[in-house]
Each structure stands twice: as structure tokens, then as C-alpha cells.
Amino acid sequence: MTLRTTQEIMHAACSTATVVPAFNIPYLPMMAPVVEALRDAGAFGLIAVARLEWEKFESGSPRAIYEEYQRVKDERYTRLHMDHVPVIDEDNLRVDYEAILTQAAQLGYESVMVDGSRLPLDQNIAATRRVADMAHAAGVALEAELGAVLGHEAGPMPPYEEIFASGRGFTDPDEARRFVEESGADWLSVAIGSVHGAISAAKKREKKIAARLNIEQLDKIRQAANVPLVLHGGSGIPKKYILDAIKHGIAKVNIATAIRQPYEVLRDESIEEAKRAAYEAVRQILRDELDAEGSAQDINPT
């Protein structure tokens, strides 16, 4: 059986206006039910883990994540993606991002993400270029970010309506064109109105902001960048915006809060019940929010 690479799947999604959901795994026991839910729905999605999910939650380490994935994977429906590895993290600390991403590529992650979005443009391009050279030499696809998807930073976030009306942190189309040309990024995470879910102990169970998306801005970015685009902070966005964004160039949507919170509510009582809650959350998202059931046959035919 010949399977498409993650890069080929992303381009297939982009060309057919199909979405690849990426489900973030902050607790290792969540991985098996997420894979099961994708298989049962006939949908393709990425199993994704970001650095903050082993630093601030309980996913362990890149190796522990990889080993758990090898135990539960079904590559007809899933691949493993290293999500946000920042150059500067949410606490404004420098990260040894090249070492983490090199380890991920060597372990066998099929795609990785470097996040230099807290850097000035020239520095973001330079950092991304270094990782792109390493990743491409290893046959690994690279995602990068341009613009500021807020929500993970320490301290209060500005009022959402103020952010959206001002376009604060939104990806600039001209910068996107230059960034893709010079950085070597294969996919581009863009800021068009979404926000990350809170990760602090005090706020991580709060209901997420119902964000909106600026589709006009997205169209300009798509035309300028000409690569598959990624939407981070996908939980909680009304369906009409998500489906419109998929039609206008978003090939991958990251989902974390919407499956993490149901798991956390039950994990102290019963891991099995918590896993079932994660499974049901994924099935509901695929069916009711992304219209993604059956997508695997379209973008990863076997």
C-alpha cells in the first residue's frame, strides 16, 4: 500500500478545499481515542503536539509522543506533526528550537513547525530558513507562522473586539509573499482573527472566545503566499467562518481546547471516561463543525 506524504496530503486538501484537522494532545492517553475517532469517521487528521504540551501539560517529551504514536497510529487516517516550537516562547524565554525540531525530524515526525512569530520579520525569516534547510534535507515538511495569533501569552489579552477591529497582529499579505519566498516554509500559519485557548492553570478551563475570521484578508494572503495555509486556534470559531476559510485557502485547522477540556473534566474520576469524552468531542467536531467525515478517501486514498 502506497501512502501519500503529509506534504502531498496538504496540497491535496488545498486543491480540493478539504480540511486537515490537527488535534493537539496535551495528555498521552488522549492520543488513542483521537486516532480511533478519525478512523471511525473515515477522516484524515494530524496528531499534533506542541512544546508547551510537554512543558505545561503532560505529554512527556518528543520521544514519548513519538513512541505512543507508533503504538496507536493508523496512517490511512493520521500522521504525526510537531506543532509550535517557538523561537521565543509564551513566557518571553528563548528556546533551543533547532535542537527540538532536529530531534523530531530524526525520530520520524513527518512535519514540524517553527514559530518565529514573536520575532521581527527578518529574524523570523532567518530562523525559519535554518529549520527549513534541516527539515527538507530529512524529507520533512515545515510549517511556520507569520502574524500574531494571541492567547498563549502571560497576562491579560486585549478585548477581542478591539483586536479584530484593528487587525492587530493580522498577517500582512506583502510580508507573507516575501516570507514564503525567502524562508522555505511549506505551509504558513496565518493570523486573521482566531485566538489560542488559555493555558494557565487559572484560566485553562474557561470557555473560549467565539472568534471570527477576516476572509477578505485571508484571500489576499492566499494570493500572495501561494502555499497551503493553516489556522491555529480553531476551537470555538462558528462553523460558517471555518467552512468559508477552508474554501479560501485554509488547508489545516488546529484544534486543542475543544478536546482538551472534556478530557480534563473527567480525568481525575476515570481515565477511560475521559478518553471516551475526547473521542466523542473529536467525532462531534468532524461531523458538525468541519463537515470532514469521509475526507480520508479524498486526500489520502488507499
Wavefront OBJ file of the C-alpha trace (Angstrom):
o trace
v 0.000 0.000 0.000
v 1.476 3.338 -1.076
v 0.507 6.248 1.155
v 0.819 9.912 0.363
v 3.226 12.013 2.385
v 1.876 14.690 4.712
v 3.078 17.314 2.241
v 1.144 15.645 -0.583
v -1.946 15.367 1.610
v -1.803 19.062 2.497
v -1.587 20.041 -1.159
v -4.460 17.698 -1.992
v -6.528 19.324 0.749
v -5.664 22.771 -0.558
v -6.603 21.941 -4.148
v -9.930 20.316 -3.190
v -10.990 22.768 -0.426
v -10.826 19.937 2.100
v -9.599 20.468 5.645
v -6.942 18.567 7.570
v -7.747 18.996 11.274
v -4.772 18.806 13.617
v -5.726 17.640 17.106
v -3.338 18.694 19.857
v -2.536 16.071 22.501
v -1.603 17.530 25.917
v -2.093 14.170 27.701
v -0.776 10.969 26.123
v -3.887 8.845 26.905
v -5.871 11.180 24.622
v -3.981 10.035 21.534
v -5.591 6.611 21.087
v -9.203 7.872 21.185
v -8.380 10.692 18.761
v -6.916 8.187 16.280
v -9.924 5.913 16.825
v -12.345 8.780 16.202
v -10.626 9.740 12.944
v -10.697 6.132 11.752
v -14.340 5.632 12.692
v -15.262 8.855 10.869
v -13.201 7.965 7.806
v -11.497 11.334 8.211
v -7.858 12.292 7.887
v -6.215 14.403 10.587
v -2.863 15.132 12.156
v -1.873 14.126 15.666
v -0.127 17.275 16.873
v 1.862 18.127 19.970
v 3.428 21.499 20.690
v 6.319 22.226 23.019
v 4.009 23.808 25.601
v 2.133 20.498 25.836
v 5.095 18.733 27.383
v 6.300 21.822 29.258
v 2.930 22.847 30.764
v 0.791 19.738 30.412
v 1.651 16.027 30.476
v 2.561 14.823 27.001
v 6.041 13.923 28.255
v 8.610 14.605 25.556
v 9.022 14.410 21.770
v 10.246 10.827 22.125
v 7.388 9.778 24.435
v 4.898 11.284 21.995
v 6.505 9.519 19.045
v 6.519 6.177 20.838
v 2.856 6.480 21.812
v 2.005 7.391 18.233
v 3.796 4.284 16.954
v 1.634 2.223 19.309
v -1.728 3.628 18.179
v -1.201 5.042 14.676
v -3.239 4.280 11.574
v -1.556 6.051 8.679
v -4.609 5.770 6.450
v -6.127 8.412 8.740
v -3.326 10.100 10.690
v 0.243 11.374 10.650
v 2.359 12.842 13.442
v 3.075 16.591 13.455
v 5.336 18.585 15.761
v 3.318 21.739 16.385
v 4.516 25.106 17.784
v 8.181 25.017 18.701
v 8.770 28.718 19.327
v 11.971 30.676 18.976
v 10.691 32.830 21.852
v 8.008 31.191 23.976
v 4.836 32.484 25.606
v 6.881 33.496 28.682
v 9.312 35.502 26.505
v 12.111 32.984 27.012
v 14.479 31.852 24.258
v 14.018 28.226 23.200
v 16.572 25.820 21.742
v 14.178 25.324 18.856
v 16.673 23.930 16.353
v 17.625 21.074 18.682
v 13.976 20.162 19.375
v 12.990 20.227 15.712
v 16.082 18.306 14.624
v 15.242 15.618 17.193
v 11.655 15.463 15.883
v 12.850 15.036 12.296
v 15.301 12.330 13.326
v 12.639 10.477 15.337
v 10.309 10.334 12.356
v 7.782 13.165 12.651
v 6.588 13.789 9.071
v 6.098 17.521 9.574
v 7.287 20.124 12.061
v 6.537 23.735 12.931
v 8.905 26.519 13.874
v 7.187 29.563 15.355
v 9.202 32.746 14.943
v 6.136 34.977 15.037
v 7.383 36.895 18.087
v 10.467 37.982 16.109
v 10.842 40.887 13.677
v 10.224 39.804 10.084
v 13.881 39.484 9.044
v 14.714 37.384 12.099
v 11.620 35.195 11.617
v 12.687 34.543 8.018
v 16.250 33.695 9.088
v 15.157 31.322 11.865
v 12.646 29.609 9.586
v 15.223 29.246 6.807
v 17.603 27.420 9.138
v 14.906 24.935 10.114
v 13.682 24.588 6.517
v 17.127 23.537 5.349
v 17.337 20.889 8.064
v 13.764 19.657 7.588
v 13.928 19.409 3.815
v 17.229 17.516 3.975
v 15.398 14.991 6.198
v 12.350 14.826 3.919
v 10.154 16.604 6.476
v 7.589 19.323 5.682
v 7.857 22.637 7.533
v 5.109 24.881 8.851
v 5.904 28.411 10.001
v 3.902 31.339 11.349
v 3.614 34.973 10.339
v 1.427 37.320 12.330
v 0.304 37.057 15.941
v -2.349 34.537 16.993
v -2.866 35.708 20.564
v -3.983 33.767 23.633
v -0.938 31.885 24.955
v 0.877 34.886 26.392
v 1.144 35.509 30.130
v -1.065 38.343 31.359
v -4.434 39.618 30.111
v -5.293 39.671 26.432
v -6.791 42.860 24.962
v -10.563 42.813 24.346
v -11.298 40.607 21.348
v -13.410 43.180 19.502
v -10.522 45.632 19.763
v -8.145 43.057 18.266
v -10.470 42.191 15.397
v -11.460 45.761 14.516
v -7.878 46.967 14.498
v -6.449 43.897 12.771
v -3.784 43.814 15.448
v -1.251 41.124 14.643
v -3.015 40.052 11.436
v -0.758 38.609 8.752
v 0.244 41.156 6.115
v -0.087 39.792 2.535
v 3.041 41.527 1.226
v 5.064 40.211 4.140
v 3.581 36.759 3.540
v 4.821 36.774 -0.059
v 8.339 37.704 0.992
v 8.309 35.316 3.948
v 7.401 32.259 1.865
v 9.867 33.133 -0.898
v 12.803 33.630 1.465
v 12.118 31.257 4.370
v 11.453 27.980 2.565
v 8.316 27.282 4.616
v 5.979 24.712 3.058
v 2.829 25.790 4.916
v 2.020 29.133 6.511
v 0.083 29.663 9.721
v -1.744 32.985 9.437
v -3.447 35.399 11.816
v -6.867 36.500 10.572
v -8.890 36.703 13.789
v -8.509 33.380 15.631
v -7.050 33.159 19.145
v -5.411 30.377 21.120
v -7.131 28.912 24.166
v -5.745 29.937 27.548
v -3.164 27.560 29.016
v -2.584 28.946 32.508
v -3.793 26.833 35.426
v -6.200 29.588 36.435
v -7.802 30.036 33.003
v -7.408 26.809 31.028
v -10.969 25.659 31.847
v -12.591 28.947 30.857
v -14.881 28.981 27.830
v -13.010 30.110 24.777
v -13.756 33.339 22.901
v -16.043 32.831 19.904
v -13.669 34.359 17.388
v -14.397 35.497 13.838
v -12.264 35.353 10.705
v -11.450 38.071 8.186
v -11.984 36.200 4.918
v -11.070 39.206 2.770
v -7.659 39.335 4.465
v -7.311 35.570 4.019
v -7.917 35.861 0.267
v -5.157 38.445 -0.056
v -2.749 36.242 1.899
v -3.603 33.179 -0.193
v -2.918 35.001 -3.433
v 0.374 36.368 -2.114
v 1.735 33.250 -0.370
v 0.588 30.505 -2.773
v 1.171 27.701 -0.220
v -1.263 25.747 1.975
v -2.437 27.982 4.806
v -3.038 26.995 8.425
v -5.477 28.310 11.017
v -4.381 28.000 14.640
v -6.835 28.437 17.482
v -9.626 26.650 15.608
v -11.713 25.656 18.645
v -14.847 27.695 19.231
v -14.997 29.541 15.897
v -18.533 29.451 14.428
v -18.887 26.886 11.655
v -19.762 29.392 8.934
v -16.381 31.104 9.333
v -14.436 27.849 9.376
v -16.090 26.473 6.240
v -15.650 29.788 4.442
v -11.978 29.847 5.401
v -11.494 26.328 4.011
v -12.949 27.492 0.685
v -10.497 30.398 0.683
v -7.195 28.616 1.287
v -7.101 27.174 4.812
v -5.960 23.558 4.438
v -5.267 22.762 8.103
v -7.124 23.791 11.257
v -5.610 23.257 14.709
v -7.966 22.143 17.474
v -6.920 21.879 21.102
v -9.260 23.422 23.679
v -12.394 21.694 22.368
v -10.966 18.215 23.006
v -8.715 19.022 25.978
v -11.402 20.458 28.243
v -13.817 17.471 28.034
v -10.903 15.173 28.844
v -9.761 17.286 31.808
v -13.234 17.398 33.351
v -13.227 13.601 33.785
v -9.587 12.564 34.029
v -9.421 12.671 37.830
v -12.509 10.452 38.101
v -11.863 7.953 35.306
v -9.249 7.922 32.547
v -11.496 5.640 30.499
v -14.401 8.080 30.765
v -12.062 10.963 29.946
v -10.834 9.119 26.846
v -14.423 8.496 25.784
v -15.147 12.218 26.179
v -12.179 13.069 23.942
v -13.378 10.532 21.360
v -16.888 11.985 21.334
v -15.542 15.541 21.077
v -13.486 14.640 18.009
v -16.425 12.844 16.363
v -18.667 15.839 17.003
v -16.130 18.296 15.562
v -15.566 16.210 12.436
v -19.304 15.730 11.878
v -20.884 19.006 12.963
v -18.200 21.675 12.676
v -15.817 20.692 9.877
v -18.002 18.502 7.624
v -14.915 16.271 7.440
v -16.324 12.763 7.747
v -15.052 10.613 4.869
v -12.301 13.070 3.944
v -9.505 10.486 4.059
v -10.612 8.841 0.837
v -10.395 12.191 -0.981
v -6.973 13.332 0.227
v -5.225 10.099 1.263
v -6.772 7.392 -0.923
v -5.625 3.829 -0.234
l 1 2 3 4 5 6 7 8 9 10 11 12 13 14 15 16 17 18 19 20 21 22 23 24 25 26 27 28 29 30 31 32 33 34 35 36 37 38 39 40 41 42 43 44 45 46 47 48 49 50 51 52 53 54 55 56 57 58 59 60 61 62 63 64 65 66 67 68 69 70 71 72 73 74 75 76 77 78 79 80 81 82 83 84 85 86 87 88 89 90 91 92 93 94 95 96 97 98 99 100 101 102 103 104 105 106 107 108 109 110 111 112 113 114 115 116 117 118 119 120 121 122 123 124 125 126 127 128 129 130 131 132 133 134 135 136 137 138 139 140 141 142 143 144 145 146 147 148 149 150 151 152 153 154 155 156 157 158 159 160 161 162 163 164 165 166 167 168 169 170 171 172 173 174 175 176 177 178 179 180 181 182 183 184 185 186 187 188 189 190 191 192 193 194 195 196 197 198 199 200 201 202 203 204 205 206 207 208 209 210 211 212 213 214 215 216 217 218 219 220 221 222 223 224 225 226 227 228 229 230 231 232 233 234 235 236 237 238 239 240 241 242 243 244 245 246 247 248 249 250 251 252 253 254 255 256 257 258 259 260 261 262 263 264 265 266 267 268 269 270 271 272 273 274 275 276 277 278 279 280 281 282 283 284 285 286 287 288 289 290 291 292 293 294 295 296 297 298 299 300 301 302
